[in-house]
């Protein structure tokens, strides 16, 4: 089933809400009008009751009582729909107008329980499809004779009016709901026009146009966060696509060099007959290129595992001081060859995977030795402030330009491509360091200033 559009939903909600409000208003109006008619009938009946009581009060003799029926007829002339019944205490009808049809049970009630017929008590009933309202009261003639009077008012005209009134209200509510839905549709379309503009803009964005941005000027306040979030997403996508493009280009360059070397060596080997020593030398040279490519592929697979959350460090206690000392022993010969000294201070132990952390420290240490001028020192400092371990590897040398700092940990990224591609590295070492440290819940930062570059690793400790 096709989902309703947002415009249609809001329009229907407008119509339903307006209908409910109008329906409630109609109910209140209907009750108010009915209450008004009831009060009007009460006032009319009580007025006629006062008239009848006054006539009886002045009838103090039998002759005056005998003239009362005529006086009552004269007094009630022109009051259509009004009927009067007067009975004595025995229930005998003493006077009745034509059409008087007061329920016998109500008259009996007045005879047996006069308090129930207190002046102003309004009764309503229906007989033969005709609705009536009436009141009863005990009255006393001037000579002291008690009587019971009942006044009946036909309220059929009220009910006809109310039927018409309800019909008109129903039609008005239906028309109002239709009008509200139509106006709601128009207003909603107008109100959602900025959203349609955003949709049109987004539809035009492709991989080739990731530099486009949603215009925020003139947008409603409700859509400003959406536009800002979408633009931020485009910035991230643009950066990711750019990095991916650079990665593809870099990996092509990285693989082209060893493959070209292998092809050249093979062509040279095949160009003339050679002795076994020469072939062995060519094979050793080819083996170096194969090892370099194997290392590159292995590093790429390692990073792919990190990207998919497959790096799960162990939880053994790793003595970072001991690992650093071991790495110093490993790199000692190379460092002496380059005229670089290695110094370590402090100590720290963290929970983690020993081999993974050793690899991260090894990558950073080899990188520091490689970029340290002869006669200078690479310093490794271990600290444990605030329940965390901080490893700082600092080496003197050329400063890294600020625009390159944020991209040092990108794969195959080279600050100086022409120089670095000649080194033994694969361009993935720092990316692997970042993946390992993040897998341990730590952080990594770089500062290059005042003729030195400082890599700082932060790793959580138990209780941190």
Secondary structure, DSSP 8 states (H G I E B T S, - for coil): -----HHHHHHHHHHHHHHHHHHHHHHHHHHHHHHHHHHHHHHHHHHHHHHHHHHHHT--SHHHHHHHHHHHHHHTTT-TTEEEEEEETTS-EEEE-TT----HHHHHHHHH-GGGG-TT-EEEEEETTEEEEEEEEEEE-TTS-EEEEEEEEE-HHHHHHHHHHHHHHHHHHHHHHHHHHHHHHHHHHHHTHHHHHHHHHHHT--GGGTT-----TT--HHHHHHHHHHHHHHHHHHHHHHHHHHHHHHHHHHHHHHHHHHHHHHHHHHHS---HHHHHHHHHHHHHHHHHHHHHHHHHHHHHHHHTT------EEEEHHHHHHHHHHHHHHHHHHHT-EEEEEE--EEEE-HHHHHHHHHHHHHHHHHTS-TT-EEEEEEE--TTEEEEEEEEESS---HHHHTTTTSTT--SSHHHHTTSS--S-HHHHHHHHHHHTT-EEEEEEETTEEEEEEEEE-TT-
